[in-house]
Amino acid sequence: MLSSRAHSRIGTVRQLEVLLTVYEHRSISGAAKALHLTQPSVSMQLAKLSGAVGLPLYYAVGKQLQFTEAGQTLVDSAREILKSYEYLELKLARLRGLETGRLQLAVVTTAKYFIPHLIGEFYEQHPKLDILFRVGNRQQIIDYTSEDEDDFYVFSHPPKNPDLELVEFLPNRLLAIAPEKHPLAGRKKIPLEEFASGPFLRREEGSGTRHAIERFLQERHIDLNIRMTIESNEAIKHAVMSGLGVSILSEHTLAFGGHSGLSILEVESLPIITHWYLARRKSRPLSPAAAEFLEYARNLETVPVESGIAWPLSPNQ
């Protein structure tokens, strides 16, 4: 028997869910819309929770809600409580087996080109699973790891975080590209300094590809001639096709996203060799679906692709 009955005095699980949604949206109306409830229903749940705690939880500043110290304390504890429920569900799922369940991944933008191919083959083997994935740049995926809502996070350059377990599962080569009719196209052993002196199109701050390129060039004391910063691999490809400059992109972007109109250059010291990693929080229980996917990824040697897709690409292809 529990020695304390605090759980019966301080609100219900539903009230904690409502509290967190209000905290996320900082408004009653926003939370009501997200929860598919009426605004009076949301206000009533919060009033009951505030009454149970015996302290005010928030106050209005203009149209936005600000949380009191008691409210913030309750929000922090609510997250821990609801995370415990999620972990319980994962442990029970392990007992139920793999037939049903959920697998959730968060992947960096470059990985979006090949992850669907991995998921597709895995899903064929386990068609009753609910598989979801969300996409962001490297910094966004790093931020997602602290939320602990995904089974795996896919990085080419994972953060140094002792709370994460890393599994290397596929190579990722970064290749130099230029327009088809560029003066460097077709040349052999182009000096890295010459390539870097041309107008360069780079990814935004927080991108794993940019992180890898900058680290690679810093080690060789070479500076790029930056012309433009672009927040999309696809936009960079089209900008290169249009003659705005040269760039370096992952072979997966070129293989799965297409490279018509581009020339892959044979530059000395390139390609930049990196690897893809599955990262997972060590504290998060492995569901049967997650455990099976982890084993599947560990045994991959190449990305499953449809016939006719030339992958991996060679620098002179």
N, C-alpha and C positions, 0 to 999 in steps of 0.2 A: 504494500500500500504506500502511496506517495506520502511523504512527511509534510508536504506543503500543498495547499490548495490554491496557490497563486494563479495557476492556469485557469481556474474556474472564476476567479475574481477579476482578472485583467483581460477583459475582452474575449472575443472568439476569433477563430482563424479567419473567418470571412471579414470581420472588422479589421483585422491586420492587413488583409489583402486590399481592402478599400483604402486604408491609411497609406499604404505604399503607392497606390495608384494616384491618390491625391498629391502625395509628395513628389511623384514623378512629374505630374502635370502642373503642380502649383496652382490648381484651380478646381473648384467643385464641378463646374460645367465640363471641363476637360476630362476629369475622372469619370463622371457620369457617362459621357459618350464612350469612353474606352471600355467601361464595364457594362454598357447597355442597360443602365439603370436611370431612373429619374434623379434630378438634382435633390429633391426632398429626401429620397431614399438614402443617397450618399451622406447628406447632412445629418440624417437621423442616426446612421451607423456611427458616424464620428462623434456625435453628441453622446451616444451610449458609451463609446470607448473613453471619451474624456471624463464622463461621470464615473466610470469604473476606476480610472486612474486617480481621479480627484484633483487633476491639474489641467489647465488649458493646454492644448496641443499646438495651436497655431493662431495667427492673427492676420488680418488683411492689411496690405500696404498697396493702396490703389486697387488694381485688378488682380494682383498676385498675392498668394498666401506665403507668409513667412512662418517657420516653425519655431516654437519655444524650445528651451533646453529639454523639457520633459518630452515634447513631441519628437525631437531629434533622437533622444535616448530610446524612445519607443520604436521609432523607425529602424534604428540600428538593430535592436533586439528582434523586431519583426522579420527582418531579413534573415537572421540566424535561424529563427523558428521555422520559417517557410522553407529555408534551405534544408533543414533537418527532415522535413516532410518529403522533399524531393529526393534526398539521399535514401530515405526509407523506401520510396517507390522503386529506386534503382536496385536496391537489395532484394526486394520482393520480386522484381522482374527477373533477377538472376535465378530465383527459385522456380518461376513459371516457365522459363526457357525462352528460346529465341523466336518462336512463331509469331508473336506480336510484340510491339514495343516501338521505341523511337530512337533514332540516331541523329544527332545534331552536330554540324560542323560549322566553324567560322574560318574563312579562307581569305588570304591576301588576293588582291585583284588579279595578279598574273596567274594564280592557281585556278581561277575560274574557267580557264580554257581547257584544263584537263580533268579537274575534279568531277565534272558531270560524267565523263567517260568511266572513271573509277566507280562512281556511284551506280551508273547504269548496269555495269556487269555484276556488281555486288547485289543490286536490287533484283536482278534476274534470278539469283540464287535464293533470295529471301523476299519474295514479293509481298508479304504481309506487313513488312516493316514500314513505319512512317519515317521517311528520311528528309531532313531539312538542312539547308546551308545558307549562310549569309556571307556577304562579301564586303571587304573594306581594305584600305591600305594598311601597311604594316603597323603604324601607330594605332589605328583603330582596332586592329585585332589584338594588339598588346593590351589595350584598354578593356577589350572584351574578356580577357583572361581573368581579370579581377572580379568580373561579374559572375563567373562560374556558372554559366547557363548552357555551355556547349560541352559535348563529349570530347571533341578534338579541335585544335587550332592548327591550321596549315601555314607554315612559314618557310621561306627560303633562308631567312636570317632571324632565327628565334631570339628573343631577349634572354639576357642572363638572369634567370629567375630560379632560385633553388626550389620553389614550389612546383615547378614544371618538370615533368618527365618527357624527354625528347626521344623520338624514334626516327632515325634517318631511313627514308624509304624510296627516293628516286633522285637521279641526278638532274641538275638544272644548269644548262649552259647558256651564257649570255653572249649573243652574237652581234657583231658590228653590221649595221645596215646603211645603205645609201640608195638614192634613186637608181633605176636601171641604167640610165645614160650618164651617170656621174663619172668624172675623170678617174676615180679610183676603182670603178667597177671592172672586174676582170683582171686586175693586177695581182701579182703574187708577192707575198711577204711585205706588205705595206708597213713602213715604220709606224710604231704606235704614236710617236710625236707628231708625225704628219697627219695621221687620222684625227688626233686630238686638236689640231690647229684649225680644222674646219668648223663652220658654225654647227653647234651641237644642240640637240633637242633633248631635254632631260625631264624625268618625272618629278613630281612635287615632293616637298619635304615630308618625310614619313614613309616614303615608298621603299620597299625592300630592294628593288632593282637599283634605285638611286644610291641607297646605302652601300650596296655591293660595288658599284662602279666607283664611287668616291673613295672607298677604302682601298680598292685595287690601284687606283691612280696615285693616291697619297703615298702608298708604299714605293711607287716608282718615281715620285717627285715630278709628276706631270699634271699640268693644269689644262682644263677644258676651255674651249672658246664658246661659252654659253650664249646661245641666241634666244632661247625661249624655254619656259617651264610649262609643261602640259600635264594635266591630271588624268590622263587616260592613255593606255597602250594603243588603243585603236586610233585615237586622235594623233598620236605620235607617228604611227605608220602612215596615215594619210598626209601628215605634214611633210614627212620624208618623201613620199611619192610626189608631192607638189614641188619639191626642190627647195624646201625651206632649210634643210640641213641634213646632218647625219645623226645617228643615234646608236644605242646599244639596247637590245631587248632580249627577253627570254626566248629560247627556241620554241617553247610551248605557245607563246603568243603568235609566233610566225607559222607554226605547223597547224594549229587548230583555228587560228584566226585568219589564216591566209597571208601569203606574201607576194601576191601578184603585183608587179610594178616596182618591186624592190630588188636590190642586189645584196646578197650576203657577202661581206668583204673578208678577204683573208689578211687580217691584220696581225702583225707579230705580237706574241704574248696573249692573244685572244684565241678562243673564247675564254671568258671568265668562268671558271668551274665552281659551281656551288651545288648544294643539295636541298631537296625538299625534306621537311621534317613534320611529323605529326607530334604536336605537343598536347599534353593533358595535365590537368591539375592532379597532383599525387593524392590529395585528400578525397577526390571525387570517386565514388564506387564505380567500377566498370559494370555496365549492364551487359547482358548476353550479346546484344547487338553491337555494342562498343568493343567488347572483347573479340568478337568474330571479325569485325572490320579491322581491328588492330592486327590480327593474325593475317588477314587478307593483304593488308598494305605491306607487311613485313616480307611477304613472299613475292611481291611484285618485282619484276625485272624491267619491264617497259610499261608504258601507258597503253591500255587497250584502245585500239583505234579501228575505225572502219577501213576496209580496203580502199586503196587509192590515195590515202593521206601519207605523204612522204615524211616519216618521222623515225628517228631523230634526223635533223637537217645537218648537212656538212657545210662548212664555211664557204665552199665554192659552188654550192648547189644553186 
